[in-house]
Amino acid sequence: MIRFHRLGRGAAMSAAVLSACLAMPAAAAGTKSTAYYASDSNDTAYLIDWYATGNKVRVAGQGGASTGTYVDDGTQKLITLATPLSETWLYTYDDCGTVYAKSAVRQLVVRDLPGGLAQTVPIGEYTQIGGCHEGEVTPFGSVTDEGAGMNRLAMNARPAMDDLQFGLEIAGFSEDHLAFAETTYAQDVVTFLDNRVRFRATGDTVPAAVNAKKWLVMTLPQGDQRAFTRLAVNNTTQGETWLMAGWAKDQATWTTKIQVVKTLEGASFGTVAQASRKWESGLFRGTRTPFFIYLYGDTTGERVQKDLDAGTERRTPISEWGFQGLTLWQERPLGGDDVAVRRWQPLRNEGTKTHWVLESESWVRSGVDTVSIKPRVNYYVDTGKAVPAAR
């Protein structure tokens, strides 16, 4: 059995699939629209319109959008899609070279649980592309699988959007488009202007307005539309969860979950002495595999990955760290002269412990700089003074 690894989502839909998506009617009166989004750091999200009659639905996910029908047995709903969603690309290697596999989600199990929770199970198959067994089909998912834990939110219960006013800065929105083999969208800081927003990294200024459905809809430089809507706000960290979606004919053509935060003036890590702490990554906080970056006062450090169930930890040295302006950078060796450089651009200090950053990383191998982590919104929590272990 070939073990595949996730490579990237199929961002570009075929012309036939796109035409089908655009032809689907907008939600009619009596339709219940619900967002299902991952309760962990995963970016999986579904926007499902449950139509009032005929057990009909419309599903938008990371692989596109499709209409369908569902059967409800009282415990779970099994959705059968008219057109499959191309969720992910996977890759591996065999004796014939690099092997890819593209998924097609044909059915989706949805279990609504108490307390605004849910479980979802995608069902479909991977089709192998290239390698010794090109065209081989491997099924995945079943109606009895436990499924992924999700949050569930009725779209008519979303938080307000009336704070999106002139001068506001928010980090997390994206104008990026996925290429083959890419898994994530580069996030950026946007500034709200009059009926427009400006992206910091590119300087692009694009039309943007909140519509009657509480979606912030932008028209990107390429001419396509992208929309964003707020799902939840964490009152402790001030982080926010949003849906980002492709947008056409007043509806989502694909969706993904993003983490967003409002910037706050004065954000920084201070001096070397003040930054020499044990920083826990918010992406894995509260999980059984927390991740830390220890920054020592001698400008060395360590990356620490813990497995609480196994009682183990794995440490990777940071050879040097420091500041370039307000941005805190960390360099770790990859072997020979090759290095990885991670950068934290401060966005917001929430109290004295929580620091929000725009985090990115690049690998420099044989003099070639390759992006390994596109800019993303993350936060780090100060968990104590960092002191190197005795050598």
N, C-alpha and C positions, 0 to 999 in steps of 0.2 A: 504493500500500500504506500503510495507516494504521500509524503507529508508536505502540504503547501504552507506558505507563509503569506500573510496579508501584504499586498503591494500597494493597492490604491483603489479608490472608488472609480467607477465608470462615470466620469463627469459629463462626457459628451454623449447625448442620446442620438440614435439614428434618426434620420429625417422622418421615417414612418412613425416611430414612437413619439417624437416631438409633435408631429401633426395630430396624433391621437390625443395627446395631452391637451393641446390647445383647443381641440374640438369638444372636450368634455364640458358640460354645463357647469356654471357656478352653482354653489349651494343654494337650494331653493328654500322657501319658507317651511319651517318645521324641521329643517335639518339640524342635527346636533353635531357640532364640530368639536373634536377633542384632540389635544396634543398629548402624545406619549413620548417621553424623552428619558434617556438613560439617567439613572440615579447615581452613577459613579462618574469617573472622568471620561468615559466613552462618549463619543459625539453622536451616537445613534438617536434618531428622532423620526417619528411618524406623525403626520397630520391627517386625521381620518374624519371624513364627513359621513355621518350615519344618516342616510336619507329616511324620511318619515314613513315611506311606504315601499313595499316590494323587496325588503331586505337588501337594499342596494347601498353601496358605499363608494367613496372615492378615497384613495390612499396616495399620499405624497410622502416619499422617503428619500434616502440618499441616492437611490438608483433611478429616480424619476417619479412619475405619477401614473396611476391607472384607475379606472373604474372596476367594479366587481360586485359580487353578491356574497352574502354570508349566511351561515347556519348557526343558530344559537341553541345550545343544548342545556342552557340554564347555568352552566359552569364556565363555559368559554364560547367565544365566537370564532368560527373558522371562515376566514375570508378567502375566496377564490378570485384571483385577478384576471381581468380580460387580457391584459398585456403584462408580461413579467417585468419586475424591476431588476435592473442590472446593478446589484448592490456593490460588489467588490471585485477587484482583480487580486489573484494570488500568484505566487511564483515559487519555484523550486528548481532543482537541477536533476538531470538523469544522464545516462550514458550518451544521449543524443544532444546534450546541451541544455540551455535554459528552457524551462517549461513554464507556461502561464496557464491560468485557469480563470475563466470568467463565470461569475455566478448569475443565475436567473432565479429570482424569488417569484414563485407562482402562487403561493398561498401564505397566509399570515394568521397565526393563532393569537388571539387577544383575550386575556383574562383580566377583568376588572376586579380589583381587590379593595378592601376597606381602606379608609384613610388616604385616599388620593393616590393609591399605588396600583400597579398592574404588572403583568408579565406578558412578553411577546415572544413568539417563536416563528422565525422565517422558515419556510419550507420550499425547497427547490432543488437545483442541481448545479454542479460545477462542470463546465465543459473545457477539457484540456486543449490548449493551443500550443503547438510545437512539441518537441521532444519525441520520444519513441512511441508514444501512445496518443498521438494527436486525434482529437475527436472523441476521446473516451469521456463518458459521462458518469459523474459520481453524485448520487443524491445526498442531500443533507436535510435535517430537521424532521420532526414527526409531531403528530397531534398530542402525544403523551410526554414530550420533552418538558423539563421544568421551565425552560425559557429564561430570558434576561429580565432582571428587575428594572422596572420603569416607574417614573412618576407620571401621573395622569392629571390633566387639567382641562376642564371645559373651557373652550375659547371665549365664552361670554363671561368668564370669571378672571380674565387676565388683569394684571395691575394696570393702572392708568399710564398714559403716554404723554400727558400734558406738560411734563417737565422738559421736553425737548425744545428748548428755547434758544434764541440767538446767544452765541458766546459759549454755550455748553461744550465741554470736551468729553468724549466717551472713547474708551479704548476697547477694541474687540471687533468692530465691524471690518468687513473685507470687500475689496473689489477684485480679488484674485480669482483666476480661473485655473482649474486643475488640468495639468498635462498628464499624459500617460506616466504611470509609476509614481505619481504624487498622491499622498494620502490626506493632506491637510491644507486648509486655506491660510495664507498669510494674513494675520490680523494687523490692524493699524489703529491709529488714533485719528478720530474725525472731530472737526470743529463745526458747530452748527452756525450757519449764516442765514440770511433771509431766503427761505425756500430752496436752500442749497446746503451742501456739506462739503468740507475740504478735507481730503486725506493727507495726513502729514508726510508719509514716506514719498509719495509721488507728486504731491501738490495738486493732484486732480481735484477740480471743483465740479460737482455734479448736481443736477436737480434732485431734490428730496422733499417729500411731504408725507404727512400722516394721513391715510385715507379713512373712510368711514368704518372700515373693518379693523381699525387700530393696528395697521401695518405701516411702518415707515418704508416707503417705496422710493428707490433711487433709480435713475437712468444712468448706467455706467458709460464710460467713454466708447466702449465697443458697440453701444446701442441697445444692449440687452438690459432688462430690468432686474433688480435684486431687492428683496424686501426683508424687513426685520421686525420682530415683535417681541415684547417683553413677556416672560413667563413667570419669573420669580425673583425676589430680592432677598438676600441673606442680611438680616439686620445686624448681625454680629460682625461679619467681615465686610459688608457693603458690596460684595460681589453679586452679580446679576446673571441669571440664565435667560437666554434669548433663543428664538428660532431664527435662523437665516434661511432664506428660500430663493430659488429662482422664481421669476414672476412673469406671467403673461396672461392676458385676458382676465385680469383681476383675480387670479388664483395662483397657488404655488405649483411649480412644475418639478421641484425637488426640495427637500428640507434637510437641515442638519442642526445640531445643537451647538451653541457657542457660549463661551464665558465672557462677560462684559463687566467693565467697571468704569465709573466716572473718575476722571483724574482729579487730583487735589493739589493745589499749589504748595510748594515746599517739600515735595516728596524727595527723599534721599536716604542713603545708608550712612551718612555722616563721614567720619574719619575711619582710617584703617583700624584703630583701636575700637571704635564703636561698632564696626561691621564684623569684628572677629567673634562670631557667634556660631551656634549650631542652628542652621536654617532648615526647617522642614517644608518640603514642597506641598502646596495645597492640592495639587493634582492627585496625590496619594494619601492625603491626610484622612484618617479615619478608616483606612483599609488595613488588611493584614500584611501588606507589603509597603510600609512607609519608606519614603526616600528623603535623605538629608544631604545637605552640603555643609561641611564643617570648614570654616575659614579661620585660620590661625593667625596670630599676631605677627608671625615672621613672614607673612604673605605666602605661605604654603597652605595646603588644605587637603581634604579628602571628601570624596563622594561616598555615601554610606547607604546601601540598600539592605533593609532588614526583612526577614521572613519571620513573623511572630509565631506562626504555627510550627515551623521547624526549629525555631530558637536559634537562627543563624543570621549572620550579616556578612555582606561582601563590601570590601573597601577598595576604592580606586584613588590613587594619589592625584592631587592637584599640585602641579609643580610651581605655579605662581599665580597670584591674583593681584588686582589693583584697580585704580580708577582711571577712566578717560572722561574727563568732565564729571558728570553725575553718574555715568554708566559704569557699573561694576563688572569687570571682566575676569574670567577664570580660564587658565590654560592647563590642559592635562596632556601627558605624552601618549602617543599612539604607537610608538616604536620608531627607532631611527630619529630622523628629524621631523617626523610627522606629528602634528599636534591637533587637538580639538580646542576651540575657543568658544566659551559660553558667555553671553552678555545679558546683563539685567539692566534695562532702562527703567528707572523709577517712574511710577505712575501715581501712586497714592500711599501714604502712610496712614493706616487706620489704627489709632492709638500708638503705643510704643512697641508692640509686638508684631503686628501684621504689616508686611510691605508688599504692595502690588507692583508687578513689573511687567514690561513687555520683554519676554524671554526669547532668545534665539541662540543658535549654535551653528558653527561651521567647522568643517574638517579641512585641514591643510595637509595634503598628501603630495609629495614630490613637487611642491610649489604650486599645486592646483587647489584653489579654494572652492569647496563644495558645501552648499547649504545642507545641513543634516536636520536641523529643526527650524522651520519657518517661524517668523515672529508670532508669538502666541501670548495671550493674557494668562498670567499665573500669579499666585501669591505665595510668599514664604513667611513662616512664623518663627520668630526667635524663641528657641527652646532652651537657651542657656549659653554660658560662656564656653567657647571652644578651646580646649587645651590638648595639644598633641599627646598621644600615648607614649609611654617610655619606649625608646628604641631598644 
